[in-house]
């Protein structure tokens, strides 16, 4: 494979009229010899589609919304090149993005780069945000997936895996299926993408709640042992010390498990007690920037534990995931 092969950049968009100009301008400014941009408009209603017509790119407008995962599949199906690059509509890519990542495709099948989240909570729950060195991603490691906001892969890999599945965390599912099938995943922090997220507190909470439920279901579907290891971080104004997180639900997983076998009600009471301790603890550390988002992160961890126990009790994932799996 040549060092800088032609690449098709695929991006699903829905109601992002305010973010389209900066995204496309960054893509058009890429320092790369040959690439195409394919944007799939997932039935936007805010004028995004009309704005896209003004740019030199391939624009696919969908009559009905099919979700980001299926929209990516549509874009990849229409790609002209064998190498696929993905990013999101609320991202901005660095000028050297593709040049930094594409050479690794000579040895590996999927390549991920550094995602600089501008959202504090999102940054905290994404393990790759803490890595500054190159690593090979393994299924049983603490870091075992690549974000769709910054990933390159061969189209043949996507074809052999049957494309993306319509999960809320389709990138986690895609990475796990690739690893199980023997494909090699590589992370290189030199390929940078900048990622925005919702700024409203309620939007953040809903996002983390959805993440929790999806992680719990995917853990069941893939039979993955859930591991949590807080990446090391320096004590600084944007970091909370480990002592502040002593009530992390993962620390209390076995306590919840024991209480669950005594009585489901006992487990619920235990979660309420631990949550109350957390609230009191965090209220005492308001001086730390981002304390609200760290609190939401811990609520998400509680939700993961709760959903996981529910899955174990009913011996199957939630109905939506069960139906979706039948479709694949």
N, C-alpha and C positions, 0 to 999 in steps of 0.2 A: 504493500500500500504506500502511495506517495505521502510525503510529510504533511502537505496541506491539501487534502482532497476536497473536491467540491462538496458543499454542505447545504442542506435545506433546513432553514430555521422555521419551526412551527410554533405558533402562538394562538391559543384560544382567547377570545375577547367577548365580554358581555358588559355593556353599559359602562365603558371606560373612556368616554369622550374627553375627559380632562387629562387623562394619562397617555393617550395615544401619541400626541406630538413628541413628547420627550422620549418615549420608548422607541418610536420609529427613527427619530433623529439619531439616537445612539446606535441603532442597527445599521443605518445608512453610513455611519461614520466608522464602521468596523475596519480594522486593518487586516484584511484577508483577501486573497486573490480571487476566489470565486464562490459565491453563495447566492441563494435565493431566499426571499422572505415570503412565507405563506401565513396569512392571518385568517382564522376562522371566526366569523362573527356569529356567536351563538344566540341569534334572534334578539339583538339589542333593540332598545326602544328609545334611546336617548340621542340618536343622530350619529352614533359611532360609525355605522356603515357608510353613511354619506361622506363623512370625513375621510375614511379609509380610501375612498375612490380617488382622492387627490394625490396619493403617494404611489411611487413606482414599485409596486409589489403585487403579489397574487392574493386576491381577496375572495374568500368563499363565504357567501352569506346564507345562513340557514334559516329556513322558514319557521322552524319550531326549535325551541331550546332542547338540547340533548345532553347538556352537562359538559364539564371541561374534559373529562376522560375521553368520552366519545368524540368530542370536537377535535381533540388531538389525533385520534385515530383517523378521522376524515382528512385532516391535514397531511398526515404521513402517507395515506393512500394516494394523495395527489402530489407527493414530493417527486422531484425529478432526479434527485441524487441519492446515493446509497448511504451517506452519512446524515444522520438526523440530529439537530440541536433543538432543545426545548428551553423556553423561558416563559415567564408569565406576563400578563398584561400590566401588572403593577410593578414592573421591574425596569431597570436601566442597566444596560450591559457596558462593561469596560471596553475600551477600544481594542485591546489585545486579547479579548475573551477567547475567541476561536483559535487564535494562533498558539495560545498557551496550552489548550486542552487537546487539540486534534492530533498532535504527534504521538500521544499515548495510545491511540487507537491501533497502532501497529502491533501492540502487545496485549491490550485489554479490550473488552467488549463494550463496557459502559464506563464513561468517564464523568465524574462529578467535579464541580469547582466550588469555590468559596461563595457563600451567599451572605452578604452583609445586610442583615435585617435592620431596618430602621425602627422596628417595633421591639420594645424591651422584652415583652413576654415571649414573643416568637423567637427572639434570639436565645432566650434562656432554655427553651425546650428543644432546640435543634442542636444535636451533638456536634455536627460538622462546624458549627459556628466557633467552636473552641480550638479547632485544629489549625496549626500553622505549618505542618509538614505533610509530605506525601505519604499515603498509606494505601494498602490493598484492603478493601472492605470484605469482611467475612460475616457469614450468617450468624455465628454464635458470639460475635464480639458486641461490645456496647454500642458501636456505631455500625449499623448494618443496612443502611439504605441511602439513596441519593435523591435529593429534591428535584422535582420536575422543573423548578425555576432555574436550574443550572445543570444540565446534563447533555451529554453527547453519546450516541450509540449507533451501531450499525443497523440498518433497516432489516437485515436478515434476523437479528435478535428479536426485534419487535414482531416479526412475522412468526417466528418459531414459538413465541410466548402467547400468540393469539391477541396481541395488542393490549391496550389498557382496559381495565375493568372499571365500571362506573361506581367506584367507591369514593368516599370523601377524601381518603388518603391513597389515591391510586398510585402515587410514587412509591410508597412503602410496599404495597402489594406487588408492584412491578419489579422492584429490586429483590424482594424475597423470592419471587418465582424465578428470576434470573439466576440468583445464587443457588437455588435448589437444582436448577438444570445444569449447573456446572459452568456458567459464564463467570468471567472475572470482572470485578468492579474495582475501579481505581479513583482515588481522590487526589486532586492537585489544587492547592489553594491559590495558585497564581492566576487561574481563570476566574475573574471576579464578576459577580452580578449584584446589583443593589436592589433591595426588595422592600417595598412599602407594605403596610398593612392597615386595617381599619383603625381609626384613631379614637372612636367613641368607646367608652367603657363597656357599654352593653354589647356592642358588636364584638369586642374582644372576648367577653365572657361567653357569648354564644359560640364563637369559633373554638375556644378551648373546650367547651362542653362537647361539641361535635367531634373534636379530635379524640377526646377521652372515649367516647362510645365506639368510634371507628377503630381505635387502637385495640380496644378490648375484643371486638369482633374479629379483627384480623389476626390477633394473637391466637384466638381459638381456631380459626380457619386454617392457619398455617402451622399450628401446634408449636409456636415459638415460645421458649421460656423467657418471660419478661425479666429484663435486668435493668437496674438503674444505678448509675454511678455518676455522681456529680463531678463534672470536669473541674480540675484544679483551676483556681483563679486567684489573682493577687487581691489583697485587701485594699480596695479603693472605693471611691465614692459611688461607683455603679455596681458594687458587688456586695452581696450579703454573706456574712461569715457562716460556716457550717453550723455553729452553735445556734443560729437563729432558726435553722431548719430542723431542729431536733424532733419536731412532731411530723416529719415527713411520713405520709401514709405507707411508703415502702418500708420504712423502719418498723412500722406496726403491722405489716402484712400478716405475720404469724399470729399476732394478737387477734386480729380480725378473724383469722381462720379458726382459731380456737373458740372464739365467741360465737362464730357462725354454727359450729357443731353443737355448742350448748343450746343455742336458740338464735334464729334469725333476728329476733327482737333484740337480743343481747348485742349482736353485731351492730345493729342500727344505733343502739344507745352508745356503743363504743365509738362509733364514727362521730356521733354528735358531740361526745365529750372531747375527743381529740380535736375536732374542728373548733370547738369553743376555746380550747387552749391555744390553737393557732391564731384565732382572731385576737385574743388578748395579747399574745406574743407580738404579733405584727403591729398592733396599735401602739405598742411601746417602742416601735422602731420606725416611726413615721419619718424620721430625719434621713433615712436612706432613700435616695432617688429610685423610683420604680417599685416601691414596696407594694403598691396595689396590684401590680402585674405579677409580682412574685407570689402574692396571696392567691391570685387566680390560678397560677400554675399549681399550687398545692391543692386547690379545690379540684383541678383537673386530675391530679394524681388520685385523690379520693374517689373521683368518678370512675377512673380506670379500674381501681380495686373493686368497687361496687359492681360495675358492669361485668368484670371478670368472674366474680362470684355468681352473679345471675346466670352467666353463660354456663358455668360449671353445674349449676343446679338444674337447668333445663336441658343440658347436654347438646345444645345446638346454638348457632349464632342467631342474631335477631332476624325477624321475618324478612326484612328488606334485603339482607345479605344472602339469606337462604334462597330467595327468589332470583336474585341477581346471579348467584352461582349456577342455577339451573339454566340460565340463558347462555352460559359460557361452557 
